[in-house]
Amino acid sequence: MKFQVLDIIPHLRNPVTGSIVSPADRFDQVIRTAQRAEELGFDSFAVGERHAGEFLSSSPTTVLAAIAAVTDTIRLQSGVTVLSVLDPVRVAEDYATIDQLSRGRLELVIGKGNEVLQYPLFGLDLAQQWDLLEEKYALLRRLWREEDVTWSGEFRAPLVEPVTTTPRPFAGVPRVWHGSATSLRSVELAASWGDPLFTANAIQPRENYKVLIDHYTEQYLAAGHDPAQRYIASGSGAGGIFLADSTAAAKQAFGPVYEALTAGRNVPGNNSPFRDIDHAVAEGPALVGSPEDVAAKILDYHALYGHSLQSISLPTTLPFEQQLEILERFAADVIPVVRAAAPTTLWEDEDPYGSRPETAAHTSRSNHAYAH
């Protein structure tokens, strides 16, 4: 299995201590976490996108560009790019720029987003979110694959004069994953194009996500796509990962923070049913416990989902040094166990995208033409 660190850049007070960092410090934490994740051997780092609520991720391309400048090998992903509210021309330009800056390390994760308030913010109709996503993705695919594109559709002005977006991607078209949380539409879009699926696995019982994954697999195979390229990724629940010497100690230490954050979130239709830490650990997707129990839980989900990429998010209301300690312990005590038990071809030689970052495994920034 491969491993991703995802930061949707929440900007929240610790509900127990009341502490909060400044926006500048929070951005610095994101970049330092990405650097440390690369040093520890994580496979990818993802930055989310939110345009409402207590988040600082309204400009993920800016943050990913900053990370690209200070890393060498780790893949860079979005999580998710809210393509429904964006202009595909701008998405093609911005993310191809990140692909160039990172020398081919970009992979996009697209979706309609998890925040209904962003649609009126951009002057769009929430009822059209899926139609927006489908049309805009079709255009994005053409812009990255073709030159001199002309196009017309329902939701943006036509491209009457031939358009070639610049820059072009670094080493061919970046892989695009599809974020999936609640609807069959997202999995059907992914399956129709033969793209991989990223299940949120965030707040619902795992059986709900399993239904979507199974539908994706059925539609993917029915469309005639290569079964060997049917990759699935999984999130790890809302609230963040937390490790301790024992699961009891982890629940005792992190439980008050988890429960206060959960109680403080009241978004009808988008609230976790796992309100207390015992329920979240026993039946929810939260990765809270001893390294042994967390590894076993990931493998239990793997038996159900068959996923190749596991995403984790740090508990960002905790002191930053404590976050890094959790990251380091996860890398040392959880990743090796799961990798050994759940091998994957993702980003390996068998994967057509495995060698896409042509310089990532061989060239560091010190060897780049601009280095001194």
N, C-alpha and C positions, 0 to 999 in steps of 0.2 A: 504494500500500500504506500501511496504518496501522501504527503502532509502539507497543508496550507495553514497559514495564519491569516485570519480575516479581521480587519478593523473597520467597522462602519463609522468610526470616530464619534461615538456618543460623548456628550459633554454634560456629565451629571455630577451632582454632589454625592459623596458617599452618604447614604441615608443614615448611617450610624454615627459617623464623626462630623458630618456636615462639611467636610473639606472638599474643595474643588480646585483644579489647576486652571491657569489662564489659557485662553485659546492658543497662544504662541507656544506655551509649554506642552500643551496637548499635541499639537502638530509635531513638535520635537520628539515626543514619545513615540509617535507613529513611525517616524523615520529611524529612530534608534532601535525600535523593536524589529523593523525590517532588517536592519544591519545585523542584529544579533541572531535573528532567525536564519539568515544566510550562514553565519558562522557556525551555527548549531546543526546545519544540514537539513533544514526544512526545504521543501521543494518549491513552494510558491508563497507569495505574499499578496494579499488582496486588499483593496480599499473599496469601501462601499460608497453609495451615493444616496443622499437624502436631501430633500429641499424643504422640509418642514420638521418641526419638533426639535428636541434638544440634541442636535447633531451638528458637526462641523464638516460634514462630507459633501457639501454642495458643489465642490470643485475637485473631484477625484483625480482628474487628469493632471492638475497642478501637483498634487501630492505624489502621484505615481512618477511624475517626471523628476521630482526631488529624490525619490527613492532610487530611480534608475541611475542618477548621477553618483550615488554613493554605494552601489552594489555592483557585483560582477556576474554572478551565476544564477541567482534565484529568479524563478519565473515571476512575472508581474501580472496580476489579474485584477479585474474589477469585480464588484460583488454587491449588487449588480449595477451595470450601466442601465439607467432607466430610459431605454431607447424610446419608449412610448411618448415621452415629453420632449425629446431632443430632435434636432435636425440631423438626418443621416449624413449630410455633406459635412457638417461640423464634426460629427463623431468619426467619420472616416479620416478627416484631417488630424484631429487631436490625437487619436489613438495610434495612427500611423507615425506621428511624431514621437510618441513614447516608444513605439517599436524601434524606431531609428536610434533614439537615445539609449535604449537598452540593448541594442544590437540583436534584435530578434527574440527578446524574452517575453513579449506580450501575448496574453490570451484574454479574450473578452468574455465576460459572462453577462448576458443581457436578460432583461425582464421588464415587466410593466411596473415593478416597484411595489413597496409595501406601505405606501403613505397616500391616502386618498386626497389630502389637501394639496398635493403638488399639481394636480390637474387644473383646478381653477387658477392656481398661481401662474400657470403657463397658458391660460386662456383655452383650455381643452376640456372636452366633455368626458367625465369619468366613464360613462356608459360605452364609450368608444375605445377604451384602453386596449382591448385585445386587437381590434381592427387596426388601430394605430401601430401597435407593435409589429403585426404581420406585414403591413405595407412598408414600414420603415426598414425592417430587416431585409426585405427583398431588395430594396434600393441599396442599402449598405453593402450587401453581398456583391452587387454589380459594380459599385464604386471601387471596391477593393480588387475586383477581378478583371475589370475592363477599363479601357481608355476611351475617350470620346463618347461618353454615355449621354444619351438623351432619354427622357423619361417623363411620364405623366401619371398622376394618381389622384386620390381623393383629398389628401390631407396637407399637401404643400404645393407651392407653385411648381409648375412643370419645369424641367430642364430642357429648354427649347434648343439652345446652342449646345454643342457637344462639350462635355465636362470631363476633365481628367483631374482628379483630386491629387494634391501634393501635400507632403511628400508621399511617395508610394511606401507600402510596408517594407521592412528591411529585407526579409528573406521569404517572399511569398506571402500568401494570405494568412493572417493569424487565425488560430483556432477560435471558434465561438461556441461557448456553452450556453445553455438555457436554464435560467433559474426557475425553480418550480416550488410552489407552496400550497396552492389550494385548487387550482383549476386544471381541467383536462386540456384546455386550449394551449397552455404552455408546453405540455409534454407532446401534444400532437404537432405543434410547430417544430419542435426539436426533432421528432421522429421523421417528419416529412422531408427535412433537409439532411437527415443522417448525422445530426450534430449530437454531442454528448449532453447529458442532463445533470443539473446540479440541484439536488433536493434540499430544501431549506432545513428540514428536520429540526424545526425550531421550537414550536409551542404546542403542536398537536400530538396526539398519540401516534406512535410509529406506524400503526396499521393504516392510518390515513395516508401517510406518505407512500406506504407500500402499494396501495391501490394505484396511485399515480405512476409509480415506477413500473408496475406490471403493465399498465396501459401503454406507457412509453415503449417498453420492450415489444409488446404485441404489434404496435403500429410501426415501429422501427423495422422489425423483421418483415412485416407485410409489405413495406415499401421497397424491400429488396436490398437493403443496406448490409454491409459486411458485419456479421455478428462480432468479429474480432475487434471492431472499432466502436462497439457499443459501451462507451465509458459512462460511469455514473459517479458523481461526487456527493458527499453528504455534509451538512452542517452538524452542529453539536449543541443545539439548544440555546435559548436565550439566557443571559446571565453571566456567561463566561466559565472557563475551566478553573478548577481549584484542586490542588494536590496537597496531601499531608501524609504522615506516616501511616495513618489508618483512616478508613472511611468515616469512622465515628469522629475522629479528630477533625477531619475535613468538614463534616457537616456542622460540628460545633463551632468551628472558626468562621466558616463562610455562610452558614445558615441565616444569621441575622441580616446580613447584607442582601442575600438573595431574596429573602422573604419581604424585606422592606422595599426593594426595587420592584418586586412583583406586585405587591400591594399598591404601590404608587402609580402603577400603569393601569389606566382604565380606558381602553379603546374597544368599545363593544364590537364583538366579532373577531377581535384580534388579541385576546387575552389568553395567557397560558392557563390550562386547567390544573397545572402542577403548582399549587399555591404555596406549599410548604416544602422545605428542603428534603424531608424524608420521602415524600411523594415524588419529587423531582428526580431524586437519585434512584428510587426503586422502579419507577415506571416511565419517567420522562427521559428526554435525551441529554440532560445535563451531565457533564463529565466532571463530577465532584466525588473525590474519594482517594483511596490509596492508588499508587501507580499500577499495582496489580489489578485492582478492581476496575480502574478506568480502562486499562488495556483489554480486560475481559469484556467490558461493556462495548467497546468499539468492535471487537470481533463478533460479539453477539449481533450487533446491528449489521455487520458485514455479512453474516450468515443469512440475514433477511433481505438486505438491499443488494448485495453483490457489488458494493462500491469500491472504486479504485483510488479515490482521493478523499481524505478526511480533513475537514476544515475545523479549526478551533479558534476561539476568540478569548482573549484575556479579560479578566475582570477589571475593567479600566477605572473603576472608582477606588481601587486599592492603591496604596503607595507604589510608585513605579518600580522601585527596586524589588518589591515583593512580586510584582508581575513578571519581571525578568527571572526571578528565582523559579517561579512556576514554569516558565517557558523552558528554562534549562533542565529542570527535573523531568519535564515531559519528554524532552529530546533524549535524555540519558536513560530513562527508566520505562518509558511507554513505547516510543517509536520502534526501538529494536525488536521488542516482543511482537508488535503488530506486523512489522515488515516481514519477519520470519514466518509468521503464520498465514499471511495474506499477500503473497506476491502478486505483482501486476505487470502488464506490459506498457502501462501508461508512461509516456516520456522515455521509453526504452527503445531499443533498435527496432522492435516490431511495430512501433507506433510511427506512422508517417510524420507526426509532429515531434517525434523524439529528438531529432537532430536539428530541428528548425533554428534554434539559436546557434548559428554556425560557429560563433566564437565563444559561446558561454563556457563551454567545458575546457577550452584551450587557451583563451586569451584574457588576461586581466587588464584593468585600466592602465596599468603601468606599461603595457605593451602597445597601447593605442597610439595612433599617429600624433595626437596632441600632447602626450605625456612628456614630462621633462626628465 
